[in-house]
Amino acid sequence: GWRRETRDRDPDRMESAGDEFHRQVRDGFIQRADAAPERYLVVDSSAPVEAVHQRIRSAVVELLEATNDSTVTDGDDRMPDRASDASTGQLGQSR
């Protein structure tokens, strides 16, 4: 869901927007994803965290491989942990 714990603070503007607002935003993105599935990844966030993580990771690796970047792997220890460095254009350090 879109409700988040606010703990020691008041909800911000987005958190306070209400269920109907969040439903409309979600529906808008789902419509866009249906119209252009090659541009959007819809992930079931009710799945276990590791499954969500792996789905996103796999999609990112697939996109990077599509750019013919031979430095990208799907191994957990070798996946770059940040995007390209603006000064060098190189992928971030592996973990």
C-alpha positions, 0 to 999 in steps of 0.5 A: 500500500501507499501508507507509510509510517511517519513515526516522529513526524507529520505526514507530508503533502503526498502522504496526506493526499488520501486513498483516492488520490493514490488510487488515481495515480496508480491507475494512471501509471497502469494505463501508461504501462498497458499502452507502452509495456516496453517503457514500464515495469509493473512490480507486485510489491505485495510479493516478498521483498527478495522477490521484488528486489530480484524482479527489479534487478533482473529488469535492470540487468536486461536493460543494461545488457540491451545497451551492449554493456559487457560489464554488467552481470546478474551475479549479486556480488558483481552488480554495479551499485550505482549508475555511471560516474558523471566524470568518467562515464564508467559504471560504479564500483562493484560491491 
